[in-house]
Amino acid sequence: MLTAEAAAVTVGATRREVYRWVEQDALHFQEAITGEVFLCSVSLERLRCRGPAACEKSLE
């Protein structure tokens, strides 16, 4: 599990883009009691292999 910031660095995106993917259900995640979001590294890797643009196109 990665923080949104670590996920953004991993795929070369902004944190806002990462949160957009979460909102679009493109990434698996868990939200801690504190409100911090932790992202699944496997779903992030799948998104990275397809490319963020592919994610956004498929969810339009």
Summary of the structure (lengths in Angstrom):
residues: 60
radius of gyration: 10.6
end to end distance: 26.6
largest distance: 31.9
contacts: 154
relative contact order: 0.21
helix: 57%
strand: 13%
